[in-house]
Amino acid sequence: MIAAEPRQAIVPDTCAGRRLDAVLAELFPEFSRSRLSAWIKSGDVSVDGAPARGRDPVRGGETVTLSAVQDTQTHAVAEDIPLDILYEDADVLVIDKPVGLVVHPGAGNPAGTLVNALLHHDPALELLPRAGIVHRLDKDTSGVMVVARTLPAHTSLVAQLSAREVHRQYLAIVVGALVAGGTARTGIDRHPRDRIRMAVREDGKDAVTHYRLRERFRNHTALECRLETGRTHQIRVHMNHLKHPIVGDPLYGGSFKLPKGASDEFIAALRGFKRQALHAEVLEFAHPLSGEPIRCTAPIPADMQQLMKLLREDAAAHAEAERQRR
């Protein structure tokens, strides 16, 4: 444990009316809720310089100070794992995470993670919570992630995410031909029986996903999904809730459906797509130091490009067959 400098964050106006302990969990995601609650009770958390209770509502705009003894270091081993860097300066690092790379070490994944790769790229990241990682992508979701390289950058990025000021746009290929975009606005929390899965729940945390059509196929749709919140498995859960699960999703994909009259190649490609067809395509945030907008785009991975190519070919072949039938 190390005696750290006091940590401060400004409560976003969008949090007005919410409990302090819930807001703290978003402002300081590197600490567990139980640890934050203990610090509130011990008087190590102050709001505008005054002691506060976890159940107290916030107004928005207050300065929250965390002055506890903190173990902020990242305990992991550096590993020479290649990183696809989209942007880098002294304060932030933006990468394109490949499919199959786990973000944090944990049970079953003690090494070979993004954290191990980051510590090899920049050993100083071991002094930051979670090696500077402020948000995550699932193992088999590809795309853009931002990493803080300094504590002020970390605090700024976490505050931007909490205030819903970071633009996060995903490409998702879903089952079914949608006719219009929309917004999914539900609560999301752990599934009551299956602890690996998340579920739409009335008592869950607020989750908002905006989606619009990018390309329609015969029995599938490519969607642009924009996250307003960042709950675990959010897009995957919302698409399943809308009865349009993401192609290949092993947790939320539902029963396998084949389009009528599809080619053998197309059927084999659909059956062989073993990960969720979800890619974090665009990330835009305010630079923690300059305030200038930073916008990074990760190219669509080859497996999703090939899937979309086959979906187009299937739609074109079906349309041609329909014309000849008339």
C-alpha positions in Angstrom: 0.0 0.0 0.0 1.2 3.5 -0.8 0.2 6.9 0.6 -1.2 8.5 -2.5 -1.9 12.1 -3.3 -5.6 12.9 -2.8 -7.7 12.1 -5.8 -10.3 14.6 -7.0 -13.1 14.5 -9.5 -15.9 16.8 -10.5 -19.4 15.3 -10.3 -21.0 15.6 -13.7 -24.3 17.5 -13.9 -25.9 14.4 -15.5 -25.5 12.6 -12.2 -27.8 15.1 -10.3 -30.1 13.4 -7.9 -28.2 10.1 -7.7 -26.6 8.6 -4.6 -23.0 9.6 -3.8 -21.8 6.0 -3.5 -23.2 5.1 -6.9 -21.6 8.1 -8.5 -18.2 7.4 -6.8 -18.2 3.9 -8.4 -18.3 5.6 -11.8 -15.8 8.3 -11.0 -13.3 5.9 -9.5 -13.9 2.6 -11.3 -10.5 1.2 -10.3 -11.8 0.7 -6.8 -14.5 -1.8 -5.7 -17.9 -0.5 -4.4 -17.1 -2.1 -1.0 -13.8 -0.3 -0.7 -15.3 3.1 -1.6 -18.1 2.5 0.9 -15.6 1.8 3.6 -13.7 5.0 2.8 -17.0 7.0 3.0 -17.6 5.5 6.4 -14.0 6.2 7.6 -14.3 9.9 6.5 -11.8 9.5 3.7 -14.3 10.9 1.1 -15.3 14.5 1.2 -17.7 16.5 -1.0 -16.7 20.2 -1.4 -14.5 19.7 1.6 -17.2 18.3 3.9 -17.8 14.7 5.1 -20.6 12.9 3.2 -22.7 9.8 3.5 -23.1 7.2 0.7 -26.9 7.7 0.5 -26.6 11.5 0.1 -27.8 12.7 -3.3 -25.4 14.8 -5.4 -26.4 18.0 -7.3 -23.7 18.0 -10.0 -20.7 20.2 -10.1 -19.3 19.3 -6.6 -15.7 18.4 -6.1 -15.2 14.9 -4.6 -11.9 14.2 -2.8 -10.7 10.8 -2.1 -7.8 10.9 0.5 -7.5 7.3 1.5 -4.4 5.1 1.4 -4.5 3.6 -2.0 -2.8 0.7 -3.7 -2.9 2.2 -7.2 -0.2 0.0 -8.7 -0.9 -2.6 -11.3 0.5 -6.0 -10.4 1.2 -7.8 -13.7 4.2 -8.8 -15.7 5.3 -7.0 -18.9 5.0 -9.2 -22.0 6.2 -8.4 -25.5 2.7 -8.6 -27.2 2.4 -6.4 -30.3 0.1 -3.4 -30.1 -1.7 -1.7 -33.0 -1.3 1.9 -32.0 -3.8 4.4 -33.6 -2.6 7.5 -31.6 0.0 8.2 -29.0 1.3 11.1 -27.0 2.6 11.8 -23.5 -0.9 11.6 -22.0 -2.9 9.0 -23.8 -2.5 5.9 -26.0 -5.2 4.7 -28.4 -5.0 1.2 -29.7 -7.0 -1.2 -32.0 -7.6 -4.3 -29.9 -7.6 -7.5 -31.9 -10.2 -10.3 -31.5 -9.1 -12.8 -28.8 -7.1 -10.4 -26.6 -8.3 -10.3 -23.0 -8.1 -6.8 -21.5 -7.3 -7.6 -17.8 -5.5 -10.5 -16.2 -7.8 -12.7 -14.1 -8.9 -16.2 -13.4 -8.1 -18.3 -16.5 -6.1 -15.5 -18.0 -3.2 -14.7 -15.7 -1.0 -13.5 -18.7 -1.2 -12.7 -22.4 -3.6 -9.8 -21.8 -3.7 -6.2 -22.9 -2.4 -5.1 -19.5 0.7 -7.2 -20.0 1.2 -5.7 -23.4 0.8 -2.2 -22.2 3.4 -2.7 -19.4 5.9 -3.8 -22.0 5.2 -0.8 -24.2 5.3 1.7 -21.3 6.6 0.3 -17.9 5.5 3.5 -16.1 1.9 2.4 -16.5 2.4 0.1 -13.6 2.0 3.1 -11.3 -1.6 3.7 -12.7 -4.8 1.9 -11.7 -5.3 -1.0 -14.1 -2.3 0.2 -16.2 -4.3 3.2 -17.3 -7.2 1.3 -18.8 -10.5 3.3 -18.3 -12.9 1.2 -20.2 -12.9 -2.3 -21.7 -13.9 -4.4 -24.6 -14.9 -8.1 -24.4 -12.3 -10.7 -25.4 -13.9 -11.3 -28.8 -14.9 -7.7 -29.6 -12.3 -5.9 -31.6 -11.6 -2.2 -32.0 -10.7 1.2 -30.4 -9.7 1.6 -26.8 -8.1 4.6 -25.1 -5.5 4.2 -22.3 -4.4 7.0 -19.9 -0.6 7.4 -19.4 -0.8 9.8 -16.4 -3.0 10.1 -13.4 -4.5 13.5 -14.5 -5.3 11.9 -17.9 -6.9 8.9 -16.1 -9.1 11.2 -13.9 -10.1 13.3 -17.0 -11.0 10.3 -19.1 -13.0 8.6 -16.3 -14.9 11.9 -15.8 -15.7 12.2 -19.5 -17.0 8.6 -19.6 -19.1 9.1 -16.5 -20.6 12.4 -18.0 -21.3 10.5 -21.3 -19.1 12.9 -23.2 -17.1 10.2 -25.1 -18.3 9.2 -28.5 -18.2 5.4 -28.9 -19.5 4.0 -32.2 -19.6 0.3 -33.0 -20.4 -1.8 -36.0 -22.7 -4.8 -35.3 -24.0 -7.4 -37.7 -27.3 -8.7 -36.3 -29.9 -11.3 -37.2 -33.0 -10.1 -39.0 -33.7 -7.3 -41.5 -34.4 -4.1 -39.5 -36.4 -1.4 -41.3 -35.4 1.5 -39.0 -33.0 2.6 -36.3 -33.9 3.5 -32.8 -32.8 3.6 -29.1 -32.7 0.9 -26.6 -33.1 2.3 -23.1 -33.3 -0.3 -20.3 -31.8 -1.3 -17.0 -29.0 -3.9 -17.3 -27.5 -6.1 -14.5 -26.4 -9.6 -13.8 -28.7 -12.4 -15.0 -30.6 -13.6 -11.9 -29.6 -17.3 -12.5 -26.6 -17.3 -14.9 -23.8 -15.2 -13.4 -21.8 -15.2 -16.6 -24.6 -13.4 -18.5 -26.1 -9.9 -18.2 -29.8 -9.3 -18.6 -32.3 -6.5 -19.1 -33.7 -5.9 -15.6 -36.1 -3.2 -14.2 -33.8 -2.8 -11.2 -30.6 -2.7 -13.3 -28.2 0.1 -14.1 -29.4 2.6 -16.7 -28.2 1.6 -20.1 -28.8 3.5 -23.4 -27.8 2.3 -26.9 -28.6 4.3 -30.1 -28.6 2.3 -33.3 -29.1 3.1 -37.0 -29.0 1.2 -40.2 -25.8 1.1 -42.1 -26.6 -1.7 -44.6 -29.5 -4.1 -45.0 -29.1 -7.6 -46.3 -31.7 -10.4 -46.9 -32.0 -11.7 -43.3 -29.3 -9.6 -41.6 -28.5 -6.0 -40.9 -25.3 -4.0 -40.3 -25.9 -1.5 -37.6 -24.0 1.5 -36.3 -24.5 1.5 -32.5 -23.6 4.4 -30.3 -23.1 3.9 -26.6 -24.4 6.5 -24.3 -23.6 4.4 -21.3 -21.0 1.6 -21.0 -22.5 -1.4 -19.2 -21.0 -4.9 -19.5 -22.1 -6.6 -22.7 -24.5 -3.6 -23.3 -24.9 -3.8 -27.1 -25.0 -7.6 -27.0 -27.8 -7.6 -24.4 -29.8 -4.8 -26.0 -29.7 -6.5 -29.5 -30.8 -9.8 -28.0 -33.6 -7.9 -26.1 -34.8 -6.4 -29.4 -34.9 -10.0 -30.9 -32.0 -9.1 -33.2 -29.0 -10.9 -31.6 -25.5 -10.3 -32.9 -24.3 -12.9 -35.4 -22.0 -15.4 -33.8 -22.6 -14.3 -30.2 -22.0 -17.3 -28.0 -23.8 -15.9 -25.0 -26.8 -14.0 -26.5 -27.0 -15.3 -30.1 -30.0 -17.5 -29.6 -31.0 -20.3 -32.0 -29.1 -20.4 -35.4 -31.2 -19.3 -38.4 -30.4 -19.9 -42.0 -31.8 -17.8 -44.8 -33.9 -19.8 -47.3 -32.0 -20.9 -50.4 -28.6 -19.7 -49.2 -25.5 -21.1 -50.9 -23.3 -23.7 -49.2 -20.5 -21.2 -48.9 -22.7 -18.7 -47.2 -24.1 -21.3 -44.8 -20.6 -22.5 -43.9 -19.5 -18.9 -43.3 -22.4 -18.3 -40.9 -21.9 -21.6 -39.1 -18.1 -20.9 -38.8 -18.4 -17.3 -37.4 -17.7 -18.2 -33.8 -17.4 -14.8 -32.2 -19.8 -11.9 -31.8 -19.8 -9.7 -35.0 -19.1 -6.6 -33.0 -16.4 -4.0 -33.6 -15.6 -0.7 -31.8 -15.1 1.4 -34.9 -14.9 5.0 -33.7 -13.8 6.7 -30.4 -13.8 10.4 -29.9 -12.9 12.2 -26.6 -11.4 15.6 -25.4 -7.7 15.4 -24.9 -7.1 15.5 -21.1 -4.5 18.3 -21.3 -5.4 20.4 -24.3 -9.2 19.8 -24.5 -8.8 19.3 -28.3 -11.0 16.6 -29.8 -9.2 13.3 -30.6 -11.1 11.0 -33.0 -9.7 7.6 -33.8 -11.1 5.0 -36.2 -10.2 1.3 -36.3 -10.6 -0.5 -39.7 -13.2 -3.3 -39.9 -11.4 -6.6 -39.2 -11.1 -9.1 -42.1 -13.5 -11.6 -40.7 -16.4 -9.1 -40.5 -15.5 -7.7 -43.9 -15.7 -11.2 -45.4 -19.0 -11.8 -43.6 -20.5 -8.6 -45.0 -19.2 -9.5 -48.5 -21.0 -12.9 -48.3 -24.2 -11.2 -47.0 -24.2 -8.8 -50.0 -23.6 -11.7 -52.4 -26.5 -13.7 -50.8 -28.8 -10.7 -51.1 -27.9 -10.0 -54.7 -28.3 -13.7 -55.7 -31.7 -13.9 -54.0 -32.8 -10.6 -55.8 -31.7 -12.0 -59.1 -33.5 -15.3 -58.5 -36.7 -13.3 -57.7 -36.4 -11.3 -60.9 -36.0 -14.5 -63.0 -39.0 -16.0 -61.3 -41.3 -13.2 -62.3 
